[in-house]
Amino acid sequence: MLRDAPAEQPSRESEEREALTDAVLETARRAGVKVVHSQPQPGAAIVRLADHVATVDFMSTYLALGLGLDPSVSTHVAELRDRTR
């Protein structure tokens, strides 16, 4: 679950979003779903985005390795590399 940092000045809309997110997390956990919860520290939007990108990149690489795949070898990356030469 990628979740943004709490709003610095909560509004009714942000409180409703937080309540819905909490309900989704609790429902998933009660259903036996393993949930990884990632929430960056408050700060600039680009820094919060970078935090999520780093988390997703790490998790996808770790998953690939766990599945016996080499994450450094990708037909998509090779194609992009060939097109940009």
N, C-alpha and C positions, 0 to 999 in steps of 0.2 A: 504494500500500500504506500504509494507516494503521496505525501501530504505536505501542503505548504505550511510555512511557519504561521503561528497565530497572528491575526491582525493586530496591529499596534493599538488601534482604536476600534474595539469590537462594535459591529453594527448588528442589527436584527438579522440581516441576511447572512453575515459571517457566523453568527451563533447558530442559525438553522443549519448551515453547511456543516459545522462542527458536530452538531447533534446527529445529523444524518450519517456522517462519516463514522462516528462512534457506534451507531446502531449497525452499520454494515460490518465493522470490525467484530463486534460482539456476536452477531449472527454467524459470521464465518467461523469464529473460534468455537462457538457452541456446536456447529455442524462438523467439527473436527478438522477444519481446514487450517493448515499451517500458514500463518500470516507473518510476513516480514514487514515491519512498519518503519518507514523512513521519513523523518521530519527534520528539515534543516533548522539551524538557528536563525532568529530574525536578522535581517540585513537587507542589502540591496537585492533586487529581483534577480539580477544576473548571477550573483553569488549563490542564491538559493537554487537557481536552475542548474548551475555547475555542480552543486552538491548532489542533486538528483541524477544528473548525467554520469557522474563518477560512480555513484552507487550502482546504477543499472549496468554500466560498462563492466565493473568488477564482477557483478553477479552473473552476467552473461558469459564472461570469460571463464569464471569458475565452473559454471554449469557445463560449458563446452568441454573443459578438461575432464570433468567428472563423467561425461558421456564418451570419453575417448576421442574427442575431436581436437584438431589443432586449430585454435582460433586465429592463428596468424595466416592460415591458408584459406582464402575465400575467393570464389570465382568472381564475386562482385567487386572485391577490392582489386583483384588482378585486372578486371575489365576497366575499372576506373583509372588504374595506374597506366594501362595501355592507351587510353583515350587522352590522358593528360601529358603524354610524352611528346 
